[in-house]
Amino acid sequence: MLIPILIFDVALVAWSLHLMQEAVQKQEFSLMLAGTLVSLSAAALMVVYFLMNNCLTYLTSSHYPGYL
């Protein structure tokens, strides 16, 4: 599951770099803001993946006295 997420994340970073490059060439603040937001979403995607991976690993371990 990590490989598709990494591919999607790399695509988001490439798109954000493209947006930022266009922003510098056209002197537009909105494109720079869009590139920044896309790069932040790529970072947030990885953070959420690793947090949920650790959480689900903890919940499904045999040491957890839950119902699973």
Backbone as a printed PyTorch tensor [residue, N CA C, xyz], in Angstrom:
tensor([[[  0.8180,  -1.1960,   0.0000],
         [  0.0000,   0.0000,   0.0000],
         [  0.8610,   1.2590,   0.0000]],

        [[  2.0790,   1.1330,   0.4480],
         [  2.9460,   2.3050,   0.5230],
         [  3.3690,   2.7800,  -0.8590]],

        [[  3.5930,   1.8700,  -1.7910],
         [  4.0860,   2.2450,  -3.1170],
         [  3.0950,   3.1450,  -3.8630]],

        [[  1.7950,   2.8240,  -3.9300],
         [  0.8730,   3.7510,  -4.6150],
         [  0.7900,   5.1210,  -3.9420]],

        [[  0.8700,   5.1310,  -2.6130],
         [  0.8300,   6.4100,  -1.9040],
         [  2.0840,   7.2170,  -2.2060]],

        [[  3.2400,   6.5670,  -2.2630],
         [  4.4690,   7.2810,  -2.6020],
         [  4.4330,   7.8180,  -4.0270]],

        [[  3.8890,   7.0450,  -4.9490],
         [  3.7830,   7.5140,  -6.3350],
         [  2.8600,   8.7310,  -6.4030]],

        [[  1.7310,   8.6700,  -5.7150],
         [  0.8090,   9.8010,  -5.6860],
         [  1.4520,  11.0100,  -5.0240]],

        [[  2.2360,  10.7870,  -3.9740],
         [  2.9130,  11.8650,  -3.2670],
         [  3.9700,  12.5250,  -4.1480]],

        [[  4.7260,  11.7300,  -4.8800],
         [  5.7290,  12.2860,  -5.7950],
         [  5.0490,  13.0900,  -6.8980]],

        [[  3.9050,  12.6130,  -7.3710],
         [  3.1580,  13.3610,  -8.3860],
         [  2.6640,  14.6990,  -7.8350]],

        [[  2.2210,  14.7130,  -6.5920],
         [  1.8010,  15.9690,  -5.9750],
         [  2.9590,  16.9440,  -5.8310]],

        [[  4.1160,  16.4490,  -5.4360],
         [  5.2880,  17.3140,  -5.2930],
         [  5.7180,  17.8550,  -6.6530]],

        [[  5.6980,  17.0180,  -7.6730],
         [  6.0600,  17.4800,  -9.0180],
         [  5.0790,  18.5440,  -9.5020]],

        [[  3.8040,  18.3420,  -9.2320],
         [  2.8050,  19.3280,  -9.6380],
         [  2.9980,  20.6430,  -8.8910]],

        [[  3.3190,  20.5610,  -7.5910],
         [  3.5310,  21.7910,  -6.8230],
         [  4.7650,  22.5400,  -7.3140]],

        [[  5.8150,  21.8100,  -7.6790],
         [  6.9950,  22.4800,  -8.2270],
         [  6.6900,  23.1300,  -9.5690]],

        [[  5.8700,  22.4770, -10.3750],
         [  5.4640,  23.0620, -11.6550],
         [  4.6560,  24.3450, -11.4360]],

        [[  3.7370,  24.3040, -10.4770],
         [  2.9460,  25.4960, -10.1720],
         [  3.8220,  26.6360,  -9.6760]],

        [[  4.7950,  26.3240,  -8.8370],
         [  5.6750,  27.3680,  -8.3110],
         [  6.5820,  27.9390,  -9.3990]],

        [[  7.0340,  27.1020, -10.2990],
         [  7.8500,  27.5820, -11.4110],
         [  7.0310,  28.5090, -12.3170]],

        [[  5.8000,  28.1460, -12.5930],
         [  4.9200,  29.0190, -13.3820],
         [  4.6500,  30.3290, -12.6430]],

        [[  4.5410,  30.2670, -11.3230],
         [  4.2950,  31.4740, -10.5370],
         [  5.4670,  32.4410, -10.6240]],

        [[  6.6770,  31.9170, -10.6170],
         [  7.8550,  32.7820, -10.7190],
         [  7.9320,  33.3990, -12.1100]],

        [[  7.6460,  32.6140, -13.1320],
         [  7.7200,  33.1290, -14.4990],
         [  6.6450,  34.1780, -14.7730]],

        [[  5.4410,  33.9600, -14.2830],
         [  4.3290,  34.8720, -14.5660],
         [  4.1370,  35.9340, -13.4890]],

        [[  4.9360,  35.8820, -12.4300],
         [  4.8310,  36.8180, -11.3070],
         [  3.4120,  36.8240, -10.7190]],

        [[  2.8810,  35.6410, -10.4430],
         [  1.5360,  35.5260,  -9.8770],
         [  1.6090,  34.8980,  -8.4910]],

        [[  0.9960,  35.5920,  -7.5610],
         [  0.9930,  35.1010,  -6.1870],
         [  0.0580,  33.9100,  -6.0170]],

        [[ -1.0410,  33.8860,  -6.7520],
         [ -2.0300,  32.8210,  -6.5720],
         [ -1.4600,  31.4540,  -6.9570]],

        [[ -0.6270,  31.4160,  -7.9950],
         [ -0.0020,  30.1410,  -8.3700],
         [  1.0030,  29.6890,  -7.3130]],

        [[  1.7190,  30.6410,  -6.7120],
         [  2.6570,  30.2840,  -5.6440],
         [  1.8990,  29.7470,  -4.4340]],

        [[  0.7760,  30.3720,  -4.1260],
         [ -0.0470,  29.8870,  -3.0190],
         [ -0.5990,  28.4970,  -3.3180]],

        [[ -1.0390,  28.2760,  -4.5440],
         [ -1.5490,  26.9570,  -4.9270],
         [ -0.4500,  25.9020,  -4.8380]],

        [[  0.7550,  26.2270,  -5.2870],
         [  1.8700,  25.2870,  -5.1860],
         [  2.2180,  24.9640,  -3.7470]],

        [[  2.1590,  25.9780,  -2.8950],
         [  2.4340,  25.7530,  -1.4730],
         [  1.3700,  24.8490,  -0.8510]],

        [[  0.1160,  25.0810,  -1.1980],
         [ -0.9580,  24.2490,  -0.6490],
         [ -0.8680,  22.8080,  -1.1380]],

        [[ -0.4840,  22.6140,  -2.3840],
         [ -0.3400,  21.2520,  -2.9110],
         [  0.8180,  20.5400,  -2.2210]],

        [[  1.9350,  21.2490,  -1.9990],
         [  3.0660,  20.6080,  -1.3170],
         [  2.7270,  20.2990,   0.1400]],

        [[  1.9530,  21.1610,   0.7830],
         [  1.5240,  20.8700,   2.1530],
         [  0.5800,  19.6700,   2.2030]],

        [[ -0.2530,  19.5260,   1.1940],
         [ -1.1360,  18.3570,   1.1720],
         [ -0.3480,  17.0740,   0.9420]],

        [[  0.7310,  17.1490,   0.1670],
         [  1.5840,  15.9740,  -0.0240],
         [  2.2520,  15.5780,   1.2920]],

        [[  2.7160,  16.5740,   2.0360],
         [  3.3340,  16.2830,   3.3310],
         [  2.3020,  15.7330,   4.3160]],

        [[  1.1100,  16.3000,   4.3110],
         [  0.0600,  15.8330,   5.2170],
         [ -0.3680,  14.4110,   4.8850]],

        [[ -0.3630,  14.0660,   3.6130],
         [ -0.7120,  12.7040,   3.2070],
         [  0.2590,  11.6950,   3.8160]],

        [[  1.5480,  12.0030,   3.7930],
         [  2.5320,  11.0890,   4.3680],
         [  2.4160,  11.0250,   5.8900]],

        [[  2.1620,  12.1640,   6.5240],
         [  2.0130,  12.1750,   7.9820],
         [  0.8170,  11.3230,   8.4020]],

        [[ -0.3050,  11.4910,   7.7230],
         [ -1.4990,  10.7100,   8.0580],
         [ -1.2640,   9.2280,   7.8020]],

        [[ -0.5640,   8.8940,   6.7190],
         [ -0.2920,   7.4850,   6.4350],
         [  0.5140,   6.8510,   7.5680]],

        [[  1.5960,   7.5060,   7.9910],
         [  2.4340,   6.9110,   9.0260],
         [  1.7340,   6.8910,  10.3870]],

        [[  0.9410,   7.9080,  10.6960],
         [  0.1940,   7.8880,  11.9550],
         [ -0.8340,   6.7630,  11.9770]],

        [[ -1.5650,   6.6080,  10.8850],
         [ -2.5660,   5.5430,  10.8370],
         [ -1.9130,   4.1640,  10.8000]],

        [[ -0.7720,   4.0550,  10.1530],
         [ -0.0630,   2.7810,  10.1200],
         [  0.3500,   2.3730,  11.5340]],

        [[  0.9030,   3.3270,  12.2920],
         [  1.3000,   3.0220,  13.6670],
         [  0.0850,   2.7180,  14.5400]],

        [[ -0.9840,   3.4600,  14.3520],
         [ -2.1950,   3.2470,  15.1500],
         [ -2.8090,   1.8790,  14.8590]],

        [[ -2.9340,   1.5350,  13.5940],
         [ -3.5240,   0.2410,  13.2470],
         [ -2.6220,  -0.9210,  13.6490]],

        [[ -1.3220,  -0.7330,  13.5800],
         [ -0.3980,  -1.7730,  14.0400],
         [ -0.5590,  -2.0020,  15.5390]],

        [[ -0.7040,  -0.9150,  16.2900],
         [ -0.8920,  -1.0340,  17.7340],
         [ -2.2230,  -1.7150,  18.0630]],

        [[ -3.2860,  -1.3200,  17.3610],
         [ -4.6080,  -1.8740,  17.6690],
         [ -4.7420,  -3.3380,  17.2860]],

        [[ -4.0370,  -3.7750,  16.2660],
         [ -4.1590,  -5.1690,  15.8370],
         [ -3.0860,  -6.0740,  16.4300]],

        [[ -2.2450,  -5.5380,  17.2890],
         [ -1.2210,  -6.3850,  17.9070],
         [ -1.8650,  -7.2860,  18.9580]],

        [[ -1.2020,  -8.3610,  19.2760],
         [ -1.7580,  -9.3290,  20.2270],
         [ -1.6560,  -8.8370,  21.6680]],

        [[ -0.9030,  -7.7570,  21.9050],
         [ -0.7420,  -7.2530,  23.2630],
         [ -1.8840,  -6.3300,  23.6730]],

        [[ -2.6900,  -5.9280,  22.7300],
         [ -3.8140,  -5.0370,  23.0230],
         [ -4.9910,  -5.8640,  23.5410]],

        [[ -5.5160,  -5.5520,  24.7150],
         [ -6.5970,  -6.3740,  25.2830],
         [ -7.9800,  -5.9930,  24.7490]],

        [[ -8.0750,  -5.6010,  23.5100],
         [ -9.3590,  -5.1840,  22.9370],
         [-10.1340,  -6.3500,  22.3630]],

        [[-11.0960,  -6.0360,  21.5560],
         [-11.9890,  -7.0370,  20.9840],
         [-11.4880,  -7.6100,  19.6700]],

        [[-10.4330,  -7.0610,  19.0990],
         [ -9.9570,  -7.5360,  17.7960],
         [ -9.2300,  -8.8250,  17.9090]]])
